Amino acid sequence: MNRQDWLLLALSAAGEGGLDPAQLQKTLFLFGERGRRYAGGDFYRFVPHNYGPFASAVYADADGFEREGLVVKIRRRERTWSTFALTEAGRRRAASVRRQVSDEAMAFLNSTVAWVKARSFSDLVEEIYRLYPKYRAKSIFRT
């Protein structure tokens, strides 16, 4: 398993609604922090940024999957940002990758995605800062 596989699986766990950029970043951050035994050593490296933990490689990988036709960026009129979601080809690839993952690891990822999606942007960022205060260092986020 590599980090890109986990990104696909996170988007798969999110369902058709996908994940917005903050949700994708925070899902993979939490998975890497709390599920390190599943994520492995070649996982995303997060640094403090404007809204908490950030890894530019997350977007680079998502963009690479978009070029391959596995991910689509869905633009919604009411938002200024896109949502990342799997295409049909992406769902097939994620299903193939899923067969390499333990049920325990997948359950942990599913619960992480659900936890992230259940929070508003503000609540998500505040909770990340509460749990991991060092990631507030370069924050521009104000409540």
N, CA, C and O atoms as CSV, one atom per row, in Angstrom:
chain,resi,resn,atom,element,x,y,z
A,1,MET,N,N,0.836,-1.192,0.000
A,1,MET,CA,C,0.000,0.000,0.000
A,1,MET,C,C,0.875,1.247,0.000
A,1,MET,O,O,1.857,1.337,0.736
A,2,ASN,N,N,0.505,2.185,-0.823
A,2,ASN,CA,C,1.207,3.461,-0.809
A,2,ASN,C,C,0.223,4.570,-0.443
A,2,ASN,O,O,-0.978,4.330,-0.319
A,3,ARG,N,N,0.733,5.761,-0.276
A,3,ARG,CA,C,-0.115,6.864,0.172
A,3,ARG,C,C,-1.239,7.160,-0.813
A,3,ARG,O,O,-2.346,7.512,-0.405
A,4,GLN,N,N,-0.960,7.018,-2.116
A,4,GLN,CA,C,-1.983,7.288,-3.120
A,4,GLN,C,C,-3.145,6.302,-3.003
A,4,GLN,O,O,-4.297,6.664,-3.241
A,5,ASP,N,N,-2.844,5.064,-2.638
A,5,ASP,CA,C,-3.900,4.072,-2.436
A,5,ASP,C,C,-4.834,4.516,-1.306
A,5,ASP,O,O,-6.052,4.372,-1.409
A,6,TRP,N,N,-4.258,5.056,-0.232
A,6,TRP,CA,C,-5.081,5.518,0.879
A,6,TRP,C,C,-5.945,6.701,0.466
A,6,TRP,O,O,-7.080,6.825,0.926
A,7,LEU,N,N,-5.429,7.570,-0.393
A,7,LEU,CA,C,-6.226,8.688,-0.883
A,7,LEU,C,C,-7.434,8.160,-1.648
A,7,LEU,O,O,-8.554,8.626,-1.438
A,8,LEU,N,N,-7.215,7.192,-2.532
A,8,LEU,CA,C,-8.338,6.593,-3.272
A,8,LEU,C,C,-9.346,5.963,-2.322
A,8,LEU,O,O,-10.554,6.128,-2.488
A,9,LEU,N,N,-8.846,5.244,-1.332
A,9,LEU,CA,C,-9.751,4.586,-0.386
A,9,LEU,C,C,-10.520,5.597,0.462
A,9,LEU,O,O,-11.679,5.358,0.802
A,10,ALA,N,N,-9.897,6.715,0.804
A,10,ALA,CA,C,-10.604,7.762,1.553
A,10,ALA,C,C,-11.740,8.332,0.708
A,10,ALA,O,O,-12.846,8.534,1.208
A,11,LEU,N,N,-11.471,8.590,-0.558
A,11,LEU,CA,C,-12.526,9.097,-1.438
A,11,LEU,C,C,-13.614,8.053,-1.648
A,11,LEU,O,O,-14.791,8.396,-1.761
A,12,SER,N,N,-13.233,6.799,-1.700
A,12,SER,CA,C,-14.217,5.726,-1.821
A,12,SER,C,C,-15.105,5.692,-0.580
A,12,SER,O,O,-16.323,5.548,-0.688
A,13,ALA,N,N,-14.499,5.824,0.591
A,13,ALA,CA,C,-15.258,5.814,1.845
A,13,ALA,C,C,-16.213,7.001,1.934
A,13,ALA,O,O,-17.246,6.924,2.599
A,14,ALA,N,N,-15.865,8.100,1.260
A,14,ALA,CA,C,-16.697,9.300,1.294
A,14,ALA,C,C,-17.954,9.156,0.444
A,14,ALA,O,O,-18.909,9.913,0.619
A,15,GLY,N,N,-17.964,8.200,-0.468
A,15,GLY,CA,C,-19.129,8.002,-1.319
A,15,GLY,C,C,-19.206,9.007,-2.448
A,15,GLY,O,O,-18.233,9.696,-2.757
A,16,GLU,N,N,-20.377,9.081,-3.059
A,16,GLU,CA,C,-20.551,9.937,-4.237
A,16,GLU,C,C,-20.355,11.418,-3.939
A,16,GLU,O,O,-19.989,12.188,-4.827
A,17,GLY,N,N,-20.598,11.823,-2.687
A,17,GLY,CA,C,-20.428,13.229,-2.331
A,17,GLY,C,C,-18.982,13.665,-2.285
A,17,GLY,O,O,-18.698,14.862,-2.339
A,18,GLY,N,N,-18.059,12.721,-2.186
A,18,GLY,CA,C,-16.641,13.027,-2.160
A,18,GLY,C,C,-16.225,13.800,-0.923
A,18,GLY,O,O,-16.933,13.833,0.083
A,19,LEU,N,N,-15.064,14.419,-1.022
A,19,LEU,CA,C,-14.503,15.215,0.066
A,19,LEU,C,C,-14.031,16.553,-0.482
A,19,LEU,O,O,-13.428,16.617,-1.553
A,20,ASP,N,N,-14.308,17.615,0.256
A,20,ASP,CA,C,-13.760,18.897,-0.172
A,20,ASP,C,C,-12.280,18.935,0.218
A,20,ASP,O,O,-11.820,18.052,0.942
A,21,PRO,N,N,-11.534,19.921,-0.240
A,21,PRO,CA,C,-10.094,19.938,0.032
A,21,PRO,C,C,-9.732,19.856,1.514
A,21,PRO,O,O,-8.817,19.118,1.880
A,22,ALA,N,N,-10.422,20.591,2.364
A,22,ALA,CA,C,-10.116,20.549,3.801
A,22,ALA,C,C,-10.423,19.170,4.369
A,22,ALA,O,O,-9.650,18.642,5.168
A,23,GLN,N,N,-11.535,18.588,3.965
A,23,GLN,CA,C,-11.892,17.256,4.454
A,23,GLN,C,C,-10.874,16.213,4.009
A,23,GLN,O,O,-10.513,15.328,4.784
A,24,LEU,N,N,-10.413,16.312,2.775
A,24,LEU,CA,C,-9.425,15.363,2.279
A,24,LEU,C,C,-8.120,15.492,3.055
A,24,LEU,O,O,-7.546,14.493,3.487
A,25,GLN,N,N,-7.656,16.719,3.228
A,25,GLN,CA,C,-6.419,16.951,3.991
A,25,GLN,C,C,-6.552,16.418,5.420
A,25,GLN,O,O,-5.679,15.698,5.904
A,26,LYS,N,N,-7.650,16.779,6.090
A,26,LYS,CA,C,-7.803,16.403,7.496
A,26,LYS,C,C,-8.037,14.902,7.659
A,26,LYS,O,O,-7.581,14.316,8.640
A,27,THR,N,N,-8.734,14.275,6.724
A,27,THR,CA,C,-8.926,12.818,6.781
A,27,THR,C,C,-7.579,12.117,6.712
A,27,THR,O,O,-7.282,11.249,7.532
A,28,LEU,N,N,-6.773,12.491,5.741
A,28,LEU,CA,C,-5.482,11.821,5.579
A,28,LEU,C,C,-4.531,12.157,6.725
A,28,LEU,O,O,-3.743,11.311,7.147
A,29,PHE,N,N,-4.603,13.378,7.225
A,29,PHE,CA,C,-3.798,13.738,8.392
A,29,PHE,C,C,-4.151,12.853,9.586
A,29,PHE,O,O,-3.271,12.251,10.201
A,30,LEU,N,N,-5.439,12.778,9.908
A,30,LEU,CA,C,-5.865,11.981,11.063
A,30,LEU,C,C,-5.562,10.505,10.871
A,30,LEU,O,O,-5.175,9.812,11.811
A,31,PHE,N,N,-5.738,10.034,9.651
A,31,PHE,CA,C,-5.425,8.629,9.380
A,31,PHE,C,C,-3.935,8.370,9.609
A,31,PHE,O,O,-3.552,7.359,10.197
A,32,GLY,N,N,-3.111,9.289,9.140
A,32,GLY,CA,C,-1.671,9.142,9.335
A,32,GLY,C,C,-1.249,9.249,10.787
A,32,GLY,O,O,-0.340,8.542,11.223
A,33,GLU,N,N,-1.897,10.124,11.538
A,33,GLU,CA,C,-1.559,10.308,12.959
A,33,GLU,C,C,-2.052,9.153,13.811
A,33,GLU,O,O,-1.308,8.592,14.616
A,34,ARG,N,N,-3.298,8.810,13.625
A,34,ARG,CA,C,-3.932,7.816,14.503
A,34,ARG,C,C,-3.872,6.392,13.951
A,34,ARG,O,O,-4.026,5.421,14.691
A,35,GLY,N,N,-3.651,6.284,12.664
A,35,GLY,CA,C,-3.602,4.966,12.041
A,35,GLY,C,C,-2.253,4.676,11.422
A,35,GLY,O,O,-2.162,3.986,10.407
A,36,ARG,N,N,-1.212,5.197,12.027
A,36,ARG,CA,C,0.151,5.047,11.494
A,36,ARG,C,C,0.485,3.587,11.201
A,36,ARG,O,O,1.197,3.296,10.240
A,37,ARG,N,N,-0.021,2.676,12.015
A,37,ARG,CA,C,0.275,1.251,11.795
A,37,ARG,C,C,-0.303,0.754,10.476
A,37,ARG,O,O,0.183,-0.225,9.910
A,38,TYR,N,N,-1.337,1.426,9.988
A,38,TYR,CA,C,-1.921,1.064,8.697
A,38,TYR,C,C,-1.277,1.858,7.558
A,38,TYR,O,O,-1.029,1.323,6.478
A,39,ALA,N,N,-1.014,3.131,7.814
A,39,ALA,CA,C,-0.565,4.050,6.765
A,39,ALA,C,C,0.827,3.722,6.241
A,39,ALA,O,O,1.094,3.889,5.051
A,40,GLY,N,N,1.705,3.265,7.102
A,40,GLY,CA,C,3.059,2.949,6.679
A,40,GLY,C,C,3.974,4.161,6.707
A,40,GLY,O,O,3.545,5.284,6.973
A,41,GLY,N,N,5.243,3.905,6.427
A,41,GLY,CA,C,6.269,4.937,6.530
A,41,GLY,C,C,6.293,5.941,5.398
A,41,GLY,O,O,6.790,7.054,5.573
A,42,ASP,N,N,5.767,5.574,4.241
A,42,ASP,CA,C,5.794,6.465,3.078
A,42,ASP,C,C,4.480,7.232,2.960
A,42,ASP,O,O,3.931,7.387,1.869
A,43,PHE,N,N,3.985,7.709,4.104
A,43,PHE,CA,C,2.711,8.410,4.087
A,43,PHE,C,C,2.952,9.904,3.925
A,43,PHE,O,O,4.096,10.359,3.941
A,44,TYR,N,N,1.901,10.649,3.771
A,44,TYR,CA,C,2.000,12.098,3.607
A,44,TYR,C,C,2.658,12.734,4.818
A,44,TYR,O,O,2.441,12.308,5.953
A,45,ARG,N,N,3.468,13.762,4.567
A,45,ARG,CA,C,4.122,14.534,5.618
A,45,ARG,C,C,3.392,15.876,5.728
A,45,ARG,O,O,3.390,16.673,4.789
A,46,PHE,N,N,2.791,16.106,6.852
A,46,PHE,CA,C,1.997,17.312,7.059
A,46,PHE,C,C,2.803,18.356,7.823
A,46,PHE,O,O,3.607,18.034,8.697
A,47,VAL,N,N,2.566,19.607,7.471
A,47,VAL,CA,C,3.210,20.741,8.132
A,47,VAL,C,C,2.125,21.730,8.554
A,47,VAL,O,O,1.039,21.745,7.975
A,48,PRO,N,N,2.420,22.562,9.567
A,48,PRO,CA,C,1.460,23.603,9.933
A,48,PRO,C,C,1.254,24.552,8.749
A,48,PRO,O,O,2.213,24.932,8.078
A,49,HIS,N,N,0.009,24.928,8.500
A,49,HIS,CA,C,-0.321,25.803,7.378
A,49,HIS,C,C,-1.505,26.673,7.776
A,49,HIS,O,O,-1.908,26.680,8.940
A,50,ASN,N,N,-2.055,27.393,6.834
A,50,ASN,CA,C,-3.127,28.358,7.088
A,50,ASN,C,C,-4.288,27.822,7.918
A,50,ASN,O,O,-4.791,28.507,8.808
A,51,TYR,N,N,-4.706,26.608,7.628
A,51,TYR,CA,C,-5.856,26.016,8.322
A,51,TYR,C,C,-5.478,24.685,8.960
A,51,TYR,O,O,-6.265,23.739,8.952
A,52,GLY,N,N,-4.292,24.619,9.502
A,52,GLY,CA,C,-3.859,23.410,10.184
A,52,GLY,C,C,-2.980,22.541,9.319
A,52,GLY,O,O,-2.336,23.030,8.391
A,53,PRO,N,N,-2.947,21.241,9.619
A,53,PRO,CA,C,-2.037,20.336,8.913
A,53,PRO,C,C,-2.303,20.311,7.414
A,53,PRO,O,O,-3.447,20.237,6.964
A,54,PHE,N,N,-1.196,20.376,6.645
A,54,PHE,CA,C,-1.303,20.458,5.191
A,54,PHE,C,C,-0.151,19.688,4.564
A,54,PHE,O,O,0.989,19.763,5.021
A,55,ALA,N,N,-0.467,18.951,3.515
A,55,ALA,CA,C,0.549,18.255,2.716
A,55,ALA,C,C,0.247,18.536,1.242
A,55,ALA,O,O,-0.769,18.081,0.717
A,56,SER,N,N,1.116,19.273,0.590
A,56,SER,CA,C,0.878,19.610,-0.822
A,56,SER,C,C,0.797,18.359,-1.692
A,56,SER,O,O,0.153,18.369,-2.742
A,57,ALA,N,N,1.449,17.283,-1.256
A,57,ALA,CA,C,1.418,16.040,-2.034
A,57,ALA,C,C,0.009,15.461,-2.136
A,57,ALA,O,O,-0.288,14.733,-3.083
A,58,VAL,N,N,-0.860,15.770,-1.181
A,58,VAL,CA,C,-2.251,15.297,-1.259
A,58,VAL,C,C,-2.895,15.845,-2.531
A,58,VAL,O,O,-3.522,15.099,-3.283
A,59,TYR,N,N,-2.740,17.144,-2.771
A,59,TYR,CA,C,-3.329,17.748,-3.966
A,59,TYR,C,C,-2.620,17.282,-5.233
A,59,TYR,O,O,-3.259,17.072,-6.264
A,60,ALA,N,N,-1.317,17.124,-5.158
A,60,ALA,CA,C,-0.574,16.629,-6.327
A,60,ALA,C,C,-1.064,15.234,-6.714
A,60,ALA,O,O,-1.251,14.942,-7.895
A,61,ASP,N,N,-1.267,14.384,-5.722
A,61,ASP,CA,C,-1.754,13.027,-6.004
A,61,ASP,C,C,-3.186,13.047,-6.530
A,61,ASP,O,O,-3.511,12.324,-7.472
A,62,ALA,N,N,-4.040,13.867,-5.930
A,62,ALA,CA,C,-5.426,13.972,-6.404
A,62,ALA,C,C,-5.459,14.492,-7.838
A,62,ALA,O,O,-6.233,14.003,-8.660
A,63,ASP,N,N,-4.621,15.483,-8.137
A,63,ASP,CA,C,-4.552,16.013,-9.503
A,63,ASP,C,C,-4.041,14.956,-10.482
A,63,ASP,O,O,-4.517,14.872,-11.614
A,64,GLY,N,N,-3.074,14.152,-10.044
A,64,GLY,CA,C,-2.583,13.058,-10.880
A,64,GLY,C,C,-3.682,12.056,-11.178
A,64,GLY,O,O,-3.804,11.580,-12.307
A,65,PHE,N,N,-4.484,11.733,-10.169
A,65,PHE,CA,C,-5.612,10.820,-10.380
A,65,PHE,C,C,-6.658,11.441,-11.298
A,65,PHE,O,O,-7.319,10.738,-12.062
A,66,GLU,N,N,-6.803,12.758,-11.221
A,66,GLU,CA,C,-7.742,13.426,-12.132
A,66,GLU,C,C,-7.262,13.277,-13.578
A,66,GLU,O,O,-8.062,12.999,-14.472
A,67,ARG,N,N,-5.968,13.460,-13.808
A,67,ARG,CA,C,-5.417,13.299,-15.169
A,67,ARG,C,C,-5.582,11.868,-15.673
A,67,ARG,O,O,-5.756,11.642,-16.871
A,68,GLU,N,N,-5.527,10.893,-14.744
A,68,GLU,CA,C,-5.709,9.489,-15.113
A,68,GLU,C,C,-7.177,9.104,-15.288
A,68,GLU,O,O,-7.486,7.992,-15.716
A,69,GLY,N,N,-8.076,10.026,-14.955
A,69,GLY,CA,C,-9.501,9.731,-15.070
A,69,GLY,C,C,-10.078,8.968,-13.899
A,69,GLY,O,O,-11.149,8.373,-14.018
A,70,LEU,N,N,-9.378,8.971,-12.751
A,70,LEU,CA,C,-9.857,8.244,-11.573
A,70,LEU,C,C,-10.597,9.146,-10.588
A,70,LEU,O,O,-11.417,8.680,-9.796
A,71,VAL,N,N,-10.296,10.434,-10.649
A,71,VAL,CA,C,-10.898,11.425,-9.754
A,71,VAL,C,C,-11.442,12.563,-10.600
A,71,VAL,O,O,-10.870,12.933,-11.625
A,72,VAL,N,N,-12.550,13.101,-10.147
A,72,VAL,CA,C,-13.121,14.282,-10.783
A,72,VAL,C,C,-13.269,15.359,-9.717
A,72,VAL,O,O,-13.570,15.071,-8.559
A,73,LYS,N,N,-13.051,16.602,-10.128
A,73,LYS,CA,C,-13.298,17.731,-9.232
A,73,LYS,C,C,-14.678,18.271,-9.576
A,73,LYS,O,O,-14.923,18.722,-10.695
A,74,ILE,N,N,-15.570,18.218,-8.604
A,74,ILE,CA,C,-16.939,18.682,-8.803
A,74,ILE,C,C,-17.028,20.119,-8.308
A,74,ILE,O,O,-16.725,20.417,-7.153
A,75,ARG,N,N,-17.443,20.989,-9.194
A,75,ARG,CA,C,-17.581,22.413,-8.857
A,75,ARG,C,C,-19.039,22.698,-8.529
A,75,ARG,O,O,-19.929,22.346,-9.303
A,76,ARG,N,N,-19.286,23.324,-7.403
A,76,ARG,CA,C,-20.647,23.688,-7.011
A,76,ARG,C,C,-20.762,25.210,-6.997
A,76,ARG,O,O,-19.854,25.906,-6.543
A,77,ARG,N,N,-21.869,25.710,-7.491
A,77,ARG,CA,C,-22.052,27.159,-7.602
A,77,ARG,C,C,-21.947,27.890,-6.264
A,77,ARG,O,O,-21.438,29.008,-6.199
A,78,GLU,N,N,-22.429,27.255,-5.206
A,78,GLU,CA,C,-22.458,27.945,-3.918
A,78,GLU,C,C,-21.106,27.940,-3.204
A,78,GLU,O,O,-20.982,28.506,-2.118
A,79,ARG,N,N,-20.096,27.310,-3.797
A,79,ARG,CA,C,-18.779,27.222,-3.164
A,79,ARG,C,C,-17.690,27.731,-4.105
A,79,ARG,O,O,-17.838,27.722,-5.327
A,80,THR,N,N,-16.609,28.169,-3.503
A,80,THR,CA,C,-15.481,28.611,-4.316
A,80,THR,C,C,-14.462,27.500,-4.498
A,80,THR,O,O,-13.481,27.679,-5.219
A,81,TRP,N,N,-14.674,26.358,-3.860
A,81,TRP,CA,C,-13.745,25.244,-3.965
A,81,TRP,C,C,-14.442,24.040,-4.585
A,81,TRP,O,O,-15.670,23.950,-4.590
A,82,SER,N,N,-13.654,23.135,-5.098
A,82,SER,CA,C,-14.174,21.916,-5.705
A,82,SER,C,C,-14.202,20.793,-4.681
A,82,SER,O,O,-13.540,20.852,-3.644
A,83,THR,N,N,-14.971,19.785,-4.993
A,83,THR,CA,C,-15.007,18.564,-4.191
A,83,THR,C,C,-14.358,17.460,-5.003
A,83,THR,O,O,-14.613,17.337,-6.201
A,84,PHE,N,N,-13.523,16.659,-4.364
A,84,PHE,CA,C,-12.888,15.524,-5.026
A,84,PHE,C,C,-13.784,14.299,-4.875
A,84,PHE,O,O,-14.221,13.971,-3.772
A,85,ALA,N,N,-14.051,13.630,-5.987
A,85,ALA,CA,C,-14.858,12.409,-5.959
A,85,ALA,C,C,-14.284,11.420,-6.964
A,85,ALA,O,O,-13.604,11.806,-7.915
A,86,LEU,N,N,-14.563,10.153,-6.743
A,86,LEU,CA,C,-14.086,9.118,-7.665
A,86,LEU,C,C,-14.984,9.029,-8.885
A,86,LEU,O,O,-16.200,9.197,-8.794
A,87,THR,N,N,-14.374,8.766,-10.018
A,87,THR,CA,C,-15.115,8.422,-11.223
A,87,THR,C,C,-15.440,6.926,-11.153
A,87,THR,O,O,-15.050,6.249,-10.201
A,88,GLU,N,N,-16.137,6.425,-12.136
A,88,GLU,CA,C,-16.406,4.981,-12.174
A,88,GLU,C,C,-15.094,4.197,-12.227
A,88,GLU,O,O,-14.947,3.179,-11.551
A,89,ALA,N,N,-14.147,4.672,-13.027
A,89,ALA,CA,C,-12.836,4.006,-13.096
A,89,ALA,C,C,-12.129,4.082,-11.745
A,89,ALA,O,O,-11.461,3.132,-11.338
A,90,GLY,N,N,-12.272,5.203,-11.053
A,90,GLY,CA,C,-11.685,5.354,-9.724
A,90,GLY,C,C,-12.308,4.407,-8.717
A,90,GLY,O,O,-11.611,3.856,-7.865
A,91,ARG,N,N,-13.624,4.213,-8.810
A,91,ARG,CA,C,-14.295,3.270,-7.904
A,91,ARG,C,C,-13.813,1.843,-8.146
A,91,ARG,O,O,-13.628,1.075,-7.202
A,92,ARG,N,N,-13.612,1.493,-9.413
A,92,ARG,CA,C,-13.100,0.147,-9.723
A,92,ARG,C,C,-11.685,-0.028,-9.174
A,92,ARG,O,O,-11.361,-1.063,-8.593
A,93,ARG,N,N,-10.847,0.991,-9.363
A,93,ARG,CA,C,-9.476,0.912,-8.855
A,93,ARG,C,C,-9.464,0.840,-7.337
A,93,ARG,O,O,-8.697,0.068,-6.762
A,94,ALA,N,N,-10.304,1.633,-6.678
A,94,ALA,CA,C,-10.383,1.606,-5.215
A,94,ALA,C,C,-10.862,0.233,-4.733
A,94,ALA,O,O,-10.372,-0.267,-3.721
A,95,ALA,N,N,-11.797,-0.371,-5.434
A,95,ALA,CA,C,-12.279,-1.709,-5.051
A,95,ALA,C,C,-11.157,-2.730,-5.164
A,95,ALA,O,O,-11.059,-3.642,-4.344
A,96,SER,N,N,-10.319,-2.579,-6.170
A,96,SER,CA,C,-9.183,-3.480,-6.338
A,96,SER,C,C,-8.171,-3.290,-5.213
A,96,SER,O,O,-7.654,-4.264,-4.666
A,97,VAL,N,N,-7.890,-2.040,-4.872
A,97,VAL,CA,C,-6.961,-1.725,-3.790
A,97,VAL,C,C,-7.529,-2.218,-2.460
A,97,VAL,O,O,-6.794,-2.722,-1.610
A,98,ARG,N,N,-8.828,-2.071,-2.291
A,98,ARG,CA,C,-9.497,-2.459,-1.033
A,98,ARG,C,C,-9.210,-3.917,-0.675
A,98,ARG,O,O,-9.134,-4.256,0.506
A,99,ARG,N,N,-9.055,-4.761,-1.652
A,99,ARG,CA,C,-8.800,-6.187,-1.400
A,99,ARG,C,C,-7.449,-6.425,-0.725
A,99,ARG,O,O,-7.207,-7.507,-0.191
A,100,GLN,N,N,-6.571,-5.424,-0.744
A,100,GLN,CA,C,-5.250,-5.542,-0.125
A,100,GLN,C,C,-5.224,-5.027,1.321
A,100,GLN,O,O,-4.195,-5.105,1.991
A,101,VAL,N,N,-6.355,-4.504,1.795
A,101,VAL,CA,C,-6.413,-3.827,3.087
A,101,VAL,C,C,-7.187,-4.682,4.085
A,101,VAL,O,O,-8.207,-5.283,3.745
A,102,SER,N,N,-6.699,-4.727,5.300
A,102,SER,CA,C,-7.409,-5.469,6.344
A,102,SER,C,C,-8.751,-4.801,6.650
A,102,SER,O,O,-8.921,-3.597,6.455
A,103,ASP,N,N,-9.686,-5.597,7.126
A,103,ASP,CA,C,-10.982,-5.049,7.527
A,103,ASP,C,C,-10.809,-4.018,8.637
A,103,ASP,O,O,-11.522,-3.016,8.672
A,104,GLU,N,N,-9.870,-4.261,9.535
A,104,GLU,CA,C,-9.610,-3.336,10.639
A,104,GLU,C,C,-9.136,-1.971,10.119
A,104,GLU,O,O,-9.611,-0.931,10.574
A,105,ALA,N,N,-8.203,-1.984,9.170
A,105,ALA,CA,C,-7.691,-0.728,8.601
A,105,ALA,C,C,-8.792,0.017,7.864
A,105,ALA,O,O,-8.901,1.239,7.969
A,106,MET,N,N,-9.606,-0.718,7.122
A,106,MET,CA,C,-10.675,-0.080,6.353
A,106,MET,C,C,-11.737,0.492,7.297
A,106,MET,O,O,-12.262,1.578,7.049
A,107,ALA,N,N,-12.052,-0.221,8.362
A,107,ALA,CA,C,-13.017,0.289,9.339
A,107,ALA,C,C,-12.498,1.571,9.982
A,107,ALA,O,O,-13.261,2.509,10.214
A,108,PHE,N,N,-11.196,1.607,10.269
A,108,PHE,CA,C,-10.610,2.805,10.852
A,108,PHE,C,C,-10.690,3.978,9.871
A,108,PHE,O,O,-11.044,5.090,10.263
A,109,LEU,N,N,-10.365,3.737,8.614
A,109,LEU,CA,C,-10.452,4.800,7.608
A,109,LEU,C,C,-11.901,5.254,7.441
A,109,LEU,O,O,-12.165,6.454,7.380
A,110,ASN,N,N,-12.830,4.323,7.368
A,110,ASN,CA,C,-14.252,4.682,7.234
A,110,ASN,C,C,-14.716,5.554,8.395
A,110,ASN,O,O,-15.431,6.534,8.189
A,111,SER,N,N,-14.314,5.204,9.608
A,111,SER,CA,C,-14.737,5.990,10.772
A,111,SER,C,C,-14.077,7.373,10.757
A,111,SER,O,O,-14.684,8.352,11.190
A,112,THR,N,N,-12.858,7.454,10.270
A,112,THR,CA,C,-12.176,8.755,10.165
A,112,THR,C,C,-12.889,9.651,9.162
A,112,THR,O,O,-13.129,10.826,9.438
A,113,VAL,N,N,-13.229,9.101,8.000
A,113,VAL,CA,C,-13.956,9.879,6.986
A,113,VAL,C,C,-15.299,10.344,7.543
A,113,VAL,O,O,-15.668,11.507,7.377
A,114,ALA,N,N,-16.023,9.458,8.193
A,114,ALA,CA,C,-17.325,9.825,8.754
A,114,ALA,C,C,-17.186,10.924,9.802
A,114,ALA,O,O,-17.998,11.848,9.845
A,115,TRP,N,N,-16.164,10.829,10.645
A,115,TRP,CA,C,-15.934,11.839,11.675
A,115,TRP,C,C,-15.663,13.200,11.037
A,115,TRP,O,O,-16.216,14.213,11.465
A,116,VAL,N,N,-14.817,13.218,10.019
A,116,VAL,CA,C,-14.472,14.474,9.344
A,116,VAL,C,C,-15.702,15.065,8.645
A,116,VAL,O,O,-15.962,16.263,8.751
A,117,LYS,N,N,-16.447,14.232,7.940
A,117,LYS,CA,C,-17.607,14.729,7.182
A,117,LYS,C,C,-18.735,15.228,8.085
A,117,LYS,O,O,-19.573,16.016,7.647
A,118,ALA,N,N,-18.763,14.781,9.327
A,118,ALA,CA,C,-19.835,15.174,10.249
A,118,ALA,C,C,-19.621,16.563,10.841
A,118,ALA,O,O,-20.479,17.059,11.571
A,119,ARG,N,N,-18.490,17.198,10.538
A,119,ARG,CA,C,-18.172,18.485,11.125
A,119,ARG,C,C,-18.167,19.603,10.080
A,119,ARG,O,O,-17.817,19.397,8.918
A,120,SER,N,N,-18.563,20.776,10.528
A,120,SER,CA,C,-18.432,21.959,9.677
A,120,SER,C,C,-16.943,22.269,9.538
A,120,SER,O,O,-16.121,21.746,10.290
A,121,PHE,N,N,-16.609,23.106,8.592
A,121,PHE,CA,C,-15.216,23.503,8.409
A,121,PHE,C,C,-14.646,24.069,9.711
A,121,PHE,O,O,-13.573,23.658,10.152
A,122,SER,N,N,-15.360,25.006,10.319
A,122,SER,CA,C,-14.876,25.642,11.553
A,122,SER,C,C,-14.685,24.627,12.668
A,122,SER,O,O,-13.660,24.627,13.350
A,123,ASP,N,N,-15.670,23.766,12.850
A,123,ASP,CA,C,-15.566,22.764,13.907
A,123,ASP,C,C,-14.412,21.796,13.649
A,123,ASP,O,O,-13.713,21.387,14.576
A,124,LEU,N,N,-14.225,21.443,12.401
A,124,LEU,CA,C,-13.143,20.526,12.038
A,124,LEU,C,C,-11.781,21.147,12.359
A,124,LEU,O,O,-10.942,20.512,12.999
A,125,VAL,N,N,-11.565,22.374,11.920
A,125,VAL,CA,C,-10.287,23.043,12.172
A,125,VAL,C,C,-10.068,23.238,13.676
A,125,VAL,O,O,-8.974,22.984,14.179
A,126,GLU,N,N,-11.087,23.681,14.385
A,126,GLU,CA,C,-10.954,23.876,15.833
A,126,GLU,C,C,-10.617,22.567,16.543
A,126,GLU,O,O,-9.777,22.548,17.443
A,127,GLU,N,N,-11.258,21.492,16.151
A,127,GLU,CA,C,-11.000,20.202,16.796
A,127,GLU,C,C,-9.581,19.706,16.495
A,127,GLU,O,O,-8.913,19.162,17.374
A,128,ILE,N,N,-9.129,19.892,15.268
A,128,ILE,CA,C,-7.754,19.509,14.916
A,128,ILE,C,C,-6.761,20.312,15.770
A,128,ILE,O,O,-5.790,19.757,16.284
A,129,TYR,N,N,-7.008,21.612,15.916
A,129,TYR,CA,C,-6.117,22.441,16.728
A,129,TYR,C,C,-6.141,22.002,18.191
A,129,TYR,O,O,-5.109,22.021,18.863
A,130,ARG,N,N,-7.306,21.610,18.682
A,130,ARG,CA,C,-7.397,21.154,20.071
A,130,ARG,C,C,-6.600,19.866,20.264
A,130,ARG,O,O,-5.889,19.709,21.257
A,131,LEU,N,N,-6.724,18.946,19.308
A,131,LEU,CA,C,-6.045,17.661,19.411
A,131,LEU,C,C,-4.556,17.744,19.075
A,131,LEU,O,O,-3.746,17.007,19.637
A,132,TYR,N,N,-4.201,18.639,18.163
A,132,TYR,CA,C,-2.814,18.749,17.673
A,132,TYR,C,C,-2.421,20.230,17.637
A,132,TYR,O,O,-2.326,20.817,16.559
A,133,PRO,N,N,-2.192,20.832,18.799
A,133,PRO,CA,C,-1.956,22.286,18.868
A,133,PRO,C,C,-0.761,22.781,18.073
A,133,PRO,O,O,-0.740,23.946,17.675
A,134,LYS,N,N,0.227,21.946,17.829
A,134,LYS,CA,C,1.400,22.422,17.076
A,134,LYS,C,C,1.033,22.811,15.646
A,134,LYS,O,O,1.778,23.555,15.008
A,135,TYR,N,N,-0.086,22.330,15.133
A,135,TYR,CA,C,-0.488,22.661,13.762
A,135,TYR,C,C,-1.205,24.000,13.669
A,135,TYR,O,O,-1.629,24.402,12.585
A,136,ARG,N,N,-1.343,24.687,14.779
A,136,ARG,CA,C,-1.917,26.037,14.795
A,136,ARG,C,C,-0.835,27.086,14.479
A,136,ARG,O,O,-1.161,28.250,14.247
A,137,ALA,N,N,0.415,26.696,14.468
A,137,ALA,CA,C,1.552,27.624,14.394
A,137,ALA,C,C,1.445,28.656,13.277
A,137,ALA,O,O,1.795,29.815,13.502
A,138,LYS,N,N,0.982,28.295,12.099
A,138,LYS,CA,C,0.925,29.238,10.971
A,138,LYS,C,C,-0.500,29.557,10.574
A,138,LYS,O,O,-0.762,29.988,9.451
A,139,SER,N,N,-1.404,29.349,11.484
A,139,SER,CA,C,-2.831,29.479,11.192
A,139,SER,C,C,-3.251,30.917,10.883
A,139,SER,O,O,-2.790,31.869,11.513
A,140,ILE,N,N,-4.131,31.043,9.906
A,140,ILE,CA,C,-4.822,32.312,9.650
A,140,ILE,C,C,-6.283,32.184,10.055
A,140,ILE,O,O,-7.062,33.128,9.919
A,141,PHE,N,N,-6.645,31.013,10.552
A,141,PHE,CA,C,-8.025,30.717,10.943
A,141,PHE,C,C,-8.359,31.419,12.245
A,141,PHE,O,O,-7.632,31.314,13.233
A,142,ARG,N,N,-9.465,32.129,12.229
A,142,ARG,CA,C,-9.953,32.802,13.432
A,142,ARG,C,C,-11.412,32.423,13.633
A,142,ARG,O,O,-12.196,32.394,12.685
A,143,THR,N,N,-11.763,32.134,14.872
A,143,THR,CA,C,-13.153,31.788,15.177
A,143,THR,C,C,-13.948,32.992,15.565
A,143,THR,O,O,-15.139,32.879,15.854
